[in-house]
Amino acid sequence: MVDHEVIEEIFAAFRARGSAAYLGEPVSLAEHMLQTALAAEQDDADAVLVASALLHDYGHLVHELPEDSAEHGIDTAHEEAGAAWLERHFVPRVTEPLRLHVLAKRYLCATEPEYLAALSPASVLSLGLQGGPCTPEEVAEFERGEFAEEALRLRRWDDIGKIPGLPTPPVEHYRPALEAGLRSHDARA
């Protein structure tokens, strides 16, 4: 698949499945992902990290599990599904923070009691399915990870991307960010 086809497939997935409910939150999947990307832009993240923010829940758009899987005790492992699809086309600085954003939530729950206390009911439900707060060993391992800082930034943007009716740019606005994160645009790839 060539670059423009990859991006068009991502846009098509947003159109086809983005209107689905976002796991008990008051926004759709697409609204949540767009709000997360907007938060990254407003935080002056570079284009590649904005692409990661936009795509952080892409696994929900490509896995075959029902929208209400968490309510039935099923962890969709959406972070792995999304990273597995995207890593064929995007650099690790796009795919690894999104792969780690669930672990970043678990890390923050273990290291910041106020973070855990502020989680929405839907996020508390998914936290339990995702393994709960990190153990001390998992905390240490996460902190040693190459993309820990980016994953934590992404997690914080993710947490604020749940505002009903918040105006955001359309997904097509993020084409330059997606292009910046493609493997073909990285001289090191």
C-alpha positions as CSV (number, residue, x, y, z in Angstrom):
1,M,0.0,0.0,0.0
2,V,1.4,3.4,-0.9
3,D,1.4,6.4,1.4
4,H,-1.7,8.1,0.1
5,E,-3.6,4.8,0.2
6,V,-2.7,4.3,3.9
7,I,-3.9,7.7,4.8
8,E,-7.1,7.3,2.8
9,E,-7.7,3.9,4.5
10,I,-7.3,5.7,7.9
11,F,-9.8,8.4,6.9
12,A,-12.2,5.6,5.6
13,A,-12.0,3.9,9.0
14,F,-12.8,7.1,10.8
15,R,-15.9,7.5,8.5
16,A,-17.0,3.9,8.8
17,R,-16.6,3.2,12.5
18,G,-15.7,6.6,14.1
19,S,-19.3,7.4,15.0
20,A,-19.4,4.4,17.4
21,A,-19.7,5.1,21.1
22,Y,-16.5,5.5,22.9
23,L,-16.6,3.0,25.7
24,G,-19.2,4.6,28.0
25,E,-17.9,8.1,27.5
26,P,-20.1,11.0,26.2
27,V,-18.3,11.2,22.8
28,S,-17.8,9.0,19.8
29,L,-14.6,7.3,19.0
30,A,-13.8,9.8,16.2
31,E,-14.7,12.8,18.5
32,H,-12.4,11.4,21.2
33,M,-9.5,10.8,18.8
34,L,-9.8,14.2,17.2
35,Q,-10.0,15.9,20.6
36,T,-6.9,14.1,21.7
37,A,-5.0,15.2,18.5
38,L,-6.3,18.8,19.1
39,A,-5.0,18.7,22.7
40,A,-1.6,17.6,21.3
41,E,-1.6,20.5,18.8
42,Q,-2.5,22.9,21.6
43,D,0.3,21.6,23.7
44,D,2.8,22.4,20.8
45,A,3.5,18.7,20.1
46,D,5.4,18.1,16.9
47,A,3.6,16.6,13.9
48,V,4.7,13.0,14.5
49,L,3.4,13.1,18.1
50,V,0.2,14.7,16.9
51,A,-0.2,11.8,14.5
52,S,0.3,9.4,17.4
53,A,-2.4,11.3,19.4
54,L,-4.8,11.1,16.5
55,L,-4.3,7.4,16.0
56,H,-4.0,6.3,19.6
57,D,-7.3,4.5,19.6
58,Y,-7.1,3.3,16.0
59,G,-7.3,-0.3,17.3
60,H,-10.9,0.3,18.2
61,L,-11.5,1.1,14.5
62,V,-9.8,-2.0,13.2
63,H,-10.5,-4.8,15.7
64,E,-13.6,-7.0,15.2
65,L,-14.9,-6.9,18.8
66,P,-18.2,-5.3,19.9
67,E,-18.2,-1.7,21.2
68,D,-19.4,-2.9,24.6
69,S,-16.7,-5.5,25.1
70,A,-15.5,-3.9,28.4
71,E,-19.0,-4.2,29.8
72,H,-18.8,-8.0,29.2
73,G,-15.4,-8.3,30.9
74,I,-13.3,-8.3,27.7
75,D,-10.1,-6.2,27.2
76,T,-9.9,-5.5,23.5
77,A,-6.2,-4.9,23.7
78,H,-6.9,-2.0,21.2
79,E,-3.5,-0.5,21.8
80,E,-1.8,-3.7,20.4
81,A,-4.3,-4.0,17.5
82,G,-3.8,-0.4,16.5
83,A,0.0,-0.6,16.8
84,A,0.2,-3.8,14.8
85,W,-1.8,-2.4,11.9
86,L,0.0,1.0,12.0
87,E,3.6,-0.1,12.5
88,R,3.8,-1.4,8.9
89,H,3.5,2.2,7.7
90,F,4.5,4.5,10.5
91,V,7.7,5.2,12.5
92,P,8.0,4.0,16.1
93,R,7.5,7.5,17.4
94,V,3.9,7.2,16.1
95,T,3.3,3.6,17.1
96,E,5.1,3.1,20.3
97,P,3.4,6.0,22.4
98,L,0.0,4.7,21.2
99,R,1.0,1.1,22.0
100,L,2.0,2.3,25.5
101,H,-0.9,4.7,26.3
102,V,-2.8,2.0,28.3
103,L,0.4,1.1,30.2
104,A,0.9,4.9,30.8
105,K,-2.6,5.0,32.4
106,R,-1.7,2.0,34.7
107,Y,1.6,3.8,35.5
108,L,-0.1,7.1,36.4
109,C,-2.6,5.2,38.6
110,A,0.2,3.6,40.5
111,T,2.3,6.8,40.9
112,E,-0.3,9.5,41.2
113,P,-3.2,8.8,43.6
114,E,-5.0,11.9,42.4
115,Y,-4.9,10.6,38.8
116,L,-6.6,7.3,39.8
117,A,-9.2,9.2,41.8
118,A,-10.1,11.4,38.8
119,L,-10.7,8.6,36.3
120,S,-14.2,8.3,34.7
121,P,-16.3,5.3,35.6
122,A,-15.6,3.9,32.1
123,S,-11.9,4.4,32.5
124,V,-12.0,2.6,35.9
125,L,-13.8,-0.3,34.3
126,S,-11.2,-0.6,31.5
127,L,-8.3,-0.2,34.0
128,G,-9.4,-3.3,35.8
129,L,-9.5,-5.3,32.5
130,Q,-6.1,-3.9,31.6
131,G,-4.4,-5.1,34.7
132,G,-5.0,-2.4,37.2
133,P,-2.3,0.0,38.5
134,C,1.2,-1.0,37.7
135,T,3.2,-3.1,40.1
136,P,6.5,-1.5,41.4
137,E,8.4,-3.7,38.9
138,E,6.2,-2.5,36.0
139,V,6.6,1.1,37.1
140,A,10.4,0.7,37.0
141,E,10.3,-1.0,33.6
142,F,8.0,1.7,32.1
143,E,10.3,4.5,33.3
144,R,13.2,2.8,31.5
145,G,11.3,2.7,28.2
146,E,12.4,4.7,25.2
147,F,8.9,6.2,24.6
148,A,7.7,6.6,28.2
149,E,7.7,10.5,28.1
150,E,5.7,10.5,24.8
151,A,3.3,7.9,26.1
152,L,2.6,10.0,29.3
153,R,2.0,13.1,27.2
154,L,-0.4,11.1,25.0
155,R,-2.2,9.7,28.0
156,R,-2.9,13.1,29.4
157,W,-4.2,14.3,26.1
158,D,-6.3,11.2,25.9
159,D,-7.8,11.9,29.3
160,I,-9.1,15.3,28.3
161,G,-10.5,14.2,24.9
162,K,-13.9,13.4,26.2
163,I,-15.8,16.7,26.0
164,P,-19.3,16.5,24.3
165,G,-19.7,19.0,21.4
166,L,-16.1,20.3,21.5
167,P,-15.3,21.7,18.0
168,T,-12.3,20.1,16.4
169,P,-10.8,20.2,12.9
170,P,-11.9,17.3,10.6
171,V,-9.7,14.3,10.4
172,E,-8.4,15.5,7.0
173,H,-6.8,18.4,8.8
174,Y,-4.3,15.9,10.2
175,R,-3.0,14.7,6.8
176,P,0.3,16.6,7.2
177,A,0.8,15.1,10.6
178,L,0.1,11.6,9.3
179,E,2.5,12.2,6.3
180,A,5.2,13.3,8.7
181,G,4.9,10.1,10.6
182,L,5.1,7.7,7.7
183,R,8.1,5.4,7.4
184,S,8.7,6.6,3.9
185,H,9.2,10.2,5.2
186,D,11.8,9.1,7.8
187,A,15.3,8.9,6.4
188,R,16.2,6.4,9.2
189,A,13.4,4.0,8.3
